[in-house]
Amino acid sequence: MIAYRFIQDNLGRYTVREMAGLFGVSRSAYYKWLKAGCPSRDTNPDTELVGLIREIVLKHHRRYGILRVRKELWVKHGISVSRKKVAGLMRGNGLNARGRRKFIPTTDSKHSLPVCENILNRGFYAEGPGRKWVSDITYLRTLSGWIYLTAVIDLFDRKVIGWALSDNLNTAATTIPAFEMAVKNRTTQKDLEVMYKV
């Protein structure tokens, strides 16, 4: 199994836990393979089949699961393989499908909090710089959790003139620093209009 061989070859660089997690295989399966004496590359009759499965999985950006891979093996390559075998080969070689992340709404517009007046009224064109700015907060998923990015854009040239990052949704932690950066980067006009969306 390719995943197990990779783990075996890279033991000095990474931990078994890290590599098993990367390939989506269990550590116990790796140790069982190791105990069986690491079958040689030439004795695996499924090498070509694994290569074909890998090709299918990667071609579809890891969105194809066992059933779709099995169907494509039959329809496009004329290969009949049991569901159980495809599942085992995919699992053993780190070719499991990655599920789509469930959409989680982050904005709740049904609230009783005060709402700022819409002074731009969809007038997203500015006659000159420093007259109309818009700002918004967006959520970014990272390995260490969510971070929040506030950006300020001048509608005259659509340039980001201020931004700030924060690890919490405290608007003062990102909104004020982003606005201060924008004021430093661009001269404001007396009739500056700012539209801020939370």
Phi, psi and omega in degrees: 000130186297318181300316181293321178296319178299315179301315181297319184284342186242024182300329180284337185266324184226163176276159177300320180301314181298312184289321178297320177296321179298317183270353180073030177245158180275150178295323181296324178294321177298314181294327177294318177298318180297317181294329180287354175098023177047077181311141183291160183299326186283341185271357182274110181286349184262012184303313181294319180296318178298319178299319179292318178298317179300317179301315180296312183299314182288327178298326181259022174054041177061025177265346181272127176267193185304311185295317181290322178297315180299319180295317180292326176300320182283309186292314186266338184237354178067025182255122178262116182227144179291154179301320182297319181292316179299317180300315181295317180293320179294313181296315184292340182246014176066036183249025181293147179288149176258122180289153176289141178288137179291134179289128178243113179295135183249354181243133178242102182274354179264083180217168181256013180285156180295143181245135180294151178293141179276083185284337178283328180047050178063019176272079187270028176238135178240141182285338181198171181290151176075019181251321181224121177240146173235152182217151179205160176248136176234156183255133179236127178275128177235174179296332181261012178120190182281143167234158186239129182245125173252131179235145175242127183239135174274123184290346179296311182238008179059029181267138174285117183251352177203145178202159177203148178246150177210156177264007175218169185267024174288110187300330179293334182288335180242323185295310183295311178300323179295318180293320179297320177297319180298318180295324178290325185275341184215133178291133181266153174264162181298328183263030180300131176245130180241128176248116182245129182244132176252000000 
